[in-house]
Amino acid sequence: MDAVRIGLQVLLVIAGLFLTLLILLHKGKGGGVSDMFGGGLSTSMSSSSVAERNLTRITIMMALIWATAVVGIGLIDRFNT
C-alpha cells in the first residue's frame, strides 16, 4: 500500500501544479479584483475560441484527476491499519 500511496501523492503534487498553471492561463472574465488592475480592458471577451474551450476541458480533466488522487489518499488513510 505504501507504493500506491506514494504514487498518489506524486500524482497529487504534479496535478496540483499543472492545475494551477492551467487556471492562470485562462482569460479573466471581469467583474472582480482583476478590473482594479486593468484586467477589464481586454476586448471581445464574449466569444470563446477553440483554444479557450480546449483549455477549459483540460482544466476540468486535471481537476478530476486531482480530486481522484485526494479521495484515493483519503481512502488509503482510512482503511490502513
HELIX and SHEET records of a PDB file:
HELIX    1   1 ASP A    2  LEU A   25  1                                  24    
HELIX    2   2 VAL A   33  MET A   36  1                                   4    
HELIX    3   3 GLY A   39  LEU A   41  5                                   3    
HELIX    4   4 VAL A   50  PHE A   79  1                                  30    
END                                                                             
